[in-house]
């Protein structure tokens, strides 16, 4: 499908009380408060999370993501639980030639342990395969980030290896664990896609 500037991403239902909504600039104040409250934990694993990351940076980021969402070149969503933003999940750059993408996510520490990210990830992977025609989805996380690695393992992704020094995280190169899922394996596990 050719990118369209008129495409409006839809809300993706996850389960009772949880849905994925396309990010908009108007989310900046609520999302920034969440980032600020979780800053120390986010900084441990996410390169964009820095001590000086501010609401203006976030508003610019959200404006760029709105444009990508509209063009279907990526899909960035806010995770909403009980009608409040509690995190974010995204299909990063979508390669329509190779039919691949990768997924990243983060969640408010107060929401952990409820299966929110696992359920959100399941919904987004299904959307990648059914709504975007993707064949392969990857999830990468730093070695040592076991909480993040548990998500693809729980969903049946195959761990394919370690990418040596593949990400610069606050001045230090870190190794990334690589997990992959193919559309026909997803269909075999979760039904028709």
N, C-alpha and C positions, 0 to 999 in steps of 0.2 A: 504494500500500500504506500502510495506517495504521501509525504508529509503534507499536512494541511494546516494553515493558520487558523482555520475555523473549527478545528476539532476541540471539543470540550470533554476532558476526561470525566468519567462517571465515578460516583461513590461506589466503593467495593465493600459489600457487606462481608463481615468476617464471622461473627457469631453474636449471640445475644449481648447487646450493649456495646459491641465493638465494631467499628467500621474504619475504612481507609478513605480519606477525603483528599482530593488534590490540594496541594499547598497553594496559598494565595498570600500576597503581601500583607493583607489584613491580619494574617496569623502571627505576624512578627512579634507583637507585644507578649502574647501568651506563650509562644514558642520560646522567646528569649528568656522569660522568667523561668521556664523549665530548664533550658540550657544552663542558665546561671546557677540554679539550684543543684544541678548535676555536674557542674564544670569539672571538678576534681576527677570524678570517675570517667567522664568523657575524654579528658586530656590524657588519661592513661593509654587509650587505644586509638583515638581519632586525631589525625594530623590537623584538621581544621580547628579543633577545639584548643584554643590558646587562652592565656590569661587576659589578653587584650581584645579578644573577640567581642564585638559590641552589637547592639541592636541595629545600627546602621549597616554593618556587615551582613547581618542576617536578612534585612530588608532587601538588600541588593541580591543576595543569594536567592531569596524567594522570587524576586522578579525574574531572574534568569531561569529558574526552574519552571515558573508559570509559562514562559515562552517555550521551553523545551517540551513541556507537557502538551501544549497546543500544537506543536509541530510533530509530536509523536517520536521525537528523537531520544527521549528518556521519560521516566515517569516518577515523580517525587510526590509522596503522599504523607499526610499527617496521620498518625494513629490516634483515633479518638476512642476513648473508653468512658462510658457513662456520661457522654456529651461533653467531655473535656479532652484537650490535646494531652497525650501522655508520651509521645515519641514520634519518630519518623522512620519511614521505610522507602526505599527507592530502587527502581531499575535504573542503573547507570546507563551510560550511552548504549543505545540499542543499535546493533550492527545488522541492518536489514539485508545486507549482502550475505553475510555468514550466518544470519539468523541466531545471533548470540547476544547475551547481556549478562550483567552481574548484578547482584542485589546486596545492598547494605542496609543496616538498621541500627537504631539505638532506642532505648526506652528509659523513662523516668525510673529511678531506683525504687520509688514507692510502689511501682506496679509490677516489679519482678516477682517471679515465682508463681504467676497465675497462668502461664502459657500464652500470654498476649502476643509476644513476638513470634512464637511458633505458629499460632493461628494466623497472624497477619502475614507471615512469610508464606504459609500454605496458600492463602488467598491470592497473594501477589504472584507466586509462581504459576498458579492456575491461570491467572489473567495474562501472564507473559505467553503461555502456550496457546491459550484460546483466543485472546483478544489482539495479540501482536504477532502471532505466527512464529514465535521463537522456537528454535529446536534445542538450544543448549543454554542453561542458566548456571552461572558460577556464583559461589560465595567464597570470599577470601577473608581470613581473619589472622591476626598476628599470632604467632606461636606464643602460647601462654594465656591467651584469651579464651579459656575453656568454656566460659559461659556463652560466648558468641558461637564457638565451634559446636556446642551442643545442639544448636538449632538445626543446621543442615543434617547432622547425624540423626536427630530425631525424625526428620522428614524423609530419610532414606537416601540422601545425597551420598555419592561415593567420594571418599577422600582420595584424591588423585596424586597428592604429593606435597612437597614444600617448595615454595619459590624462595630461593636464597636472596636475602637482602633486597626484597622487592618493594619495600615501602620505606620512605624517609619519615620517621615519626619523631618530631621535635629534636631534630639534629642527629638522630641515630638511625642507621638502617636496620630494619627488622625483617625476619623471615615471615612469610605468610603461608598458612595452610590453605590448600586449594581443594574445594569441594565442587563437584559437578553433577548436574542432573540433565538427562535427555528427555525430550517430550514423550517418547514411547515408553520409557521406564516410569515416568510420572503417571501415564495413562494406566500402565499395568498395576501401579500401586494405588491410585486414587480414582480410577475410572476414566471414562472417555474425555479426551481433551480436544 
